[in-house]
């Protein structure tokens, strides 16, 4: 088998490369060809057939088997727009969280909701929130405290927190 490989590998590889696209695939076909030849080495009668033509016949059969197998497989299509439109688990989770948070915020008074909006969603400081809402900083702090406490209670009622 080693002599068969060293003598015919390069010729088989150049023959197969004409019919396949990648060098890796060509190497696979050559290996399969030599494996099939090795399995049926006892059937070869050197007087009737030259070894190289026998190997070319096996290589053609391996290539034909590969082409037929590709024809039976469905063609894979890639539609990036359709894939992007499918919601991922993270998108669904974020949407659910958004609905729960919106429902909980609706249970707050408008003063508490404004403070939560300014501090947590817009990222303003206490001083900036006080200036924007035209209320003292201490009032912003106390409204934030009571708003968070009421939100926690609303989440518990909704079954989100335990």
BALORO-224258 format. One record per residue: residue in three letters; x, y, z negated of N, C-alpha, C, O in turn. Coordinates in steps of 0.001 Angstrom, whole numbers, plus 500000, padded with zeros to 6 digits. Layout:
AlaXYZXYZXYZXYZ;...
//
This chain:
Unk500830498802500000500000500000500000500868501254500000500530502237500659;Unk501979501231499271502873502386499244503454502653500629503558503803501056;Unk503824501602501314504364501768502670503291502321503599503578503169504444;Unk502056501846503448500936502330504260500732503826504017500525504594504957;Unk500790504226502761500591505627502400501714506500502975501441507504503633;Unk502943506129502735504060506978503181504141507071504694504549508100505234;Unk503757506011505378503872506010506843502727506745507524502936507356508572;Unk501529506704506962500357507211507687499657508407507029498754508985507633;Unk500044508787505826499336509857505116499336511171505887498278511770506074;Unk500495511628506336500583512929507006499796512961508308499154513962508626;Unk499846511871509059499107511802510332497610511815510067496859512507510754;Unk497176511049509069495749511035508724495293512413508244494210512877508599;Unk496118513046507449495748514357506925495595515388508047494648516174508034;Unk496498515393508999496371516343510112495166516012510983494539516916511536;Unk494834514736511114493642514330511865492369514812511163491467515355511801;Unk492308514611509861491097514942509102490916516451508978489783516931508956;Unk492006517204508897491900518661508742491217519335509912490733520459509783;Unk491170518673511038490450519239512178488943519247511956488221520008512601;Unk488469518409511053487027518219510895486462518738509577485242518803509424;Unk487300519104508637486806519621507355487365521021507135488329521430507781;Unk486749521738506221487094523145506018488200523357504995489067524210505190;Unk488182522605503924489153522868502861490221521789502812489946520633503135;Unk491423522145502416492496521154502288492188520117501212492594518960501328;Unk491470520529500163491106519587499107490155518519499641490293517336499329;Unk489204518947500438488255518003501022488978517063501987488659515875502038;Unk489931517564502743490706516720503655491494515674502870491551514508503261;Unk492091516091501777492853515153500940491931514078500360492315512912500268;Unk490722514470499970489756513489499459489402512461500525489313511269500233;Unk489201512915501753488856511999502840490008511029503105489784509837503316;Unk491229511536503093492390510666503322492509509632502202492779508459502459;Unk492308510066500977492379509126499857491300508050499967491559506869499733;Unk490098508471500324489013507492500494489328506539501641489031505348501556;Unk489920507048502699490307506208503840491311505146503408491146503965503712;Unk492339505568502706493362504611502263492799503626501236493199502462501210;Unk491888504082500405491255503178499443490436502112500153490504500935499798;Unk489659502520501156488871501536501915489773500576502679489469499387502783;Unk490872501077503209491816500204503917492430499201502949492597498029503286;Unk492763499656501759493361498768500761492384497677500334492775496527500134;Unk491097498047500195490084497065499796489899495974500851489582494831500520;Unk490096496329502116489899495334503180491215494971503866491230494637505050;Unk492305495035503129493624494776503700493738493338504218494496493079505152;Unk493000492411503626493062491007504043492355490766505377492622489761506035;Unk491470491653505785490714491487507022491476491980508253491081491700509385;Unk492552492702508032493299493286509151494164492199509789494935491506509126;Unk494002492087511084494864491189511847495793492058512684495357492655513668;Unk497061492137512309497982493067512974498148492816514459498503493738515193;Unk497906491616514923498098491336516350496988491974517179497227492370518320;Unk495781492080516628494655492574517418494500494104517325494073494738518290;Unk494835494682516199494591496109515974495850496741515376496507496159514513;Unk496165497936515853497256498655515201496722499273513918495552499647513837;Unk497573499374512935497161499881511624496679501323511721495685501685511090;Unk497362502142512495497002503558512582495624503739513203494833504542512706;Unk495314503011514280493984503154514881492910502650513923491802503186513885;Unk493240501624513156492297501117512155492047502191511093490905502387510679;Unk493086502884510651492937503954509662492144505136510225491344505746509515;Unk492368505457511505491580506526512127490102506152512181489238507004511975;Unk489813504903512451488425504441512475487800504579511092486666505040510964;Unk488521504189510080488005504323508711487804505795508368486793506155507765;Unk488753506650508743488633508088508464487409508677509155486695509487508564;Unk487159508274510409485956508749511108484700508300510369483742509062510242;Unk484708507066509885483544506575509132483351507357507829482220507668507456;Unk484437507671507146484337508455505914483802509851506226482942510357505506;Unk484299510473507283483799511792507679482319511739508044481544512609507646;Unk481933510716508800480527510559509187479647510351507963478559510921507878;Unk480105509545507020479342509345505786479176510662505034478106510942504494;Unk480234511470505001480154512776504335479189513716505015478409514398504350;Unk479232513760506342478299514627507081476856514186506880475968515018506691;Unk476624512890506919475256512389506706474773512698505294473608513043505097;Unk475654512576504325475277512894502946474921514379502813473979514729502102;Unk475668515248503492475354516680503459474007516975504107473281517860503654;Unk473670516242505159472393516463505841471211516073504953470136516665505052;Unk471410515083504091470329514632503219470108515560502041469007515617501492;Unk471133516281501650471014517185500510470294518455500939470509518952502045;Unk469435518981500064468792520253500413469820521378500375470763521357499584;Unk469619522343501236470543523475501307470267524413500145469118524781499901;Unk471300524795499438471156525701498318471143527134498831472036527558499565;Unk470129527859498435470005529250498825470235530120497606469911529727496486;Unk470782531279497817471027532206496726470324533516497041470727534249497944;Unk469277533801496294468544535044496451468772535869495183468084535678494180;Unk469728536774495232470103537544494048468969538422493547468847538630492340;Unk468135538945494444467023539788494012466007538973493220465494539437492202;Unk465715537754493687464777536909492963465346536486491616464620536415490624;Unk466641536204491581467266535827490309467267536989489328467078536791488127;Unk467478538195489830467487539364488949466089539668488422465949540217487329;Unk465053539319489182463682539608488768463187538647487701462242538968486981;Unk463799537482487582463368536507486582463825536997485216465008537276485017;Unk462899537103484280463315537592482960464155536551482241463841535360482245;Unk465209537018481636466052536114480860465490536021479451464592536774479075;Unk466024535100478686465565534938477308465801536213476513464993536561475652;Unk466896536913476788467187538158476089466171539234476434465772540004475560;Unk465736539306477708464744540297478122463413540047477424462757540981476964;Unk463026538790477352461758538443476707461827538760475228460890539320474659;Unk462948538401474602463122538681473177463094540180472902462467540624471939;Unk463767540957473738463787542413473564462391543000473756461997543917473036;Unk461646542473474721460287542973474948459389542664473748458600543508473324;Unk459511541465473213458710541109472036459071541979470838458194542450470113;Unk460372542188470637460794543049469537460268544466469724459858545111468760;Unk460279544950470961459756546285471238458284546409470904457852547424470357;Unk457505545374471231456068545397470912455843545362469405454978546074468894;Unk456595544561468702456450544466467250456828545782466592456131546252465693;Unk457931546382467035458369547651466450457360548755466739457057549570465868;Unk456841548781467959455834549792468307454591549636467448454041550626466964;Unk454144548404467256452966548164466419453218548582464972452335549142464322;Unk454411548313464474454731548700463097454842550214462967454392550780461971;Unk455434550880463959455552552338463910454187553020463972454013554098463405;Unk453229552414464646451892553003464735451197553014463378450255553781463175;Unk451644552184462456451055552137461120451572553259460219451012553500459150;Unk452627553941460640453197555032459845452468556342460117451792556501461134;Unk452625557277459178452081558619459409452963559305460460454086558874460720;Unk452448560355461045453197561036462097454477561660461546455488561701462248;Unk454456562158460279455662562735459681456745561684459517457907561936459837;Unk456377560510459023457346559424458848457862558934460201459051558659460363;Unk456956558832461162457340558371462503458332559338463144459280558897463794;Unk458132560650462974459047561653463542460443561536462935461440561663463646;Unk460521561295461629461814561164460958462527559896461442463725559930461725;Unk461813558807461536462408557542462024462883557717463458463964557253463821;Unk462080558381464267462457558624465670463761559412465741464666559066466500;Unk463849560459464954465033561329464995466267560611464451467334560664465063;Unk466128559940463307467296559326462667467761558043463358468953557872463611;Unk466840557158463659467226555816464107467223555640465626468081554946466171;Unk466280556256466301466206556056467747467024557092468518467610556774469553;Unk467066558326468021467838559359468695469233559511468103470090560164468698;Unk469467558916466940470791558928466328471210560276465750472406560546465635;Unk470267561114465390470595562412464812470997562252463351470597561294462688;Unk471775563180462867472129563187461452470966563764460657469991564261461220;Unk471091563686459331470031564244458475469908565742458702468801566273458786;Unk471036566417458800471004567877459013470388568220460365469582569146460466;Unk470765567475461405470208567734462736468709567436462766467937568161463395;Unk468309566381462092466883566033462039466107567106461293465020567500461713;Unk466668567578460186465991568631459411465835569892460242464784570533460213;Unk466866570247460976466804571444461814465775571283462917465004572199463201;Unk465770570127463529464835569890464638463382569825464170462483570325464846;Unk463160569209463012461789569055462496461362570245461634460216570306461186;Unk462255571169461404462037572371460585461510572020459194460506572550458719;Unk462247571096458570461951570718457180463284570621456447464327570484457085;Unk463265570689455123464515570596454361465156569198454487464473568211454762;Unk466485569141454278467211567874454386466715566849453368466613565660453672;Unk466412567316452171465900566407451139464591565754451562464350564584451265;Unk463746566513452258462478565972452748462726564919453817462021563912453871;Unk463722565142454669464070564147455685464497562849455013464084561764455421;Unk465336562969453966465811561783453270464663561021452597464590559796452695;Unk463786561730451929462696561047451232461703560443452223461201559342451999;Unk461415561154453319460512560585454334461136559354454985460436558385455281;Unk462437559387455207463123558216455775463029557035454814462783555906455240;Unk463223557289453523463156556215452538461761555580452535461637554358452610;Unk460728556395452450459375555875452389458940555263453724458163554308453750;Unk459443555814454824459106555255456147459701553864456299459031552955456789;Unk460943553688455885461580552371455980460860551378455067460659550220455432;Unk460475551843453876459734550971452956458391550556453555457990549397453442;Unk457698551497454188456410551179454822456597550272456041455770549397456298;Unk457677550480456787457956549597457929458215548167457466457740547209458076;Unk458981548036456369459247546703455833457934546027455434457746544839455698;Unk457056546749454822455758546192454428454938545815455667454273544779455685;Unk454989546658456695454248546356457931454806545110458610454048544277459106;Unk456129544982458631456727543788459229456345542528458450456100541476459040;Unk456297542643457122455908541484456321454456541101456596454132539917456682;Unk453584542095456733452176541814457059452039541147458413451172540298458619;Unk452923541552459353452876540990460704453553539607460761453480538914461776;Unk454206539222459670454858537912459646456256537910460225456806536844460499;Unk456850539091460419458179539171461003459249538989459942460222538271460174;Unk459097539617458784460042539489457674459449538613456605458231538553456434;Unk460315537935455886459859537100454770460602537482453530460372536902452469;
//
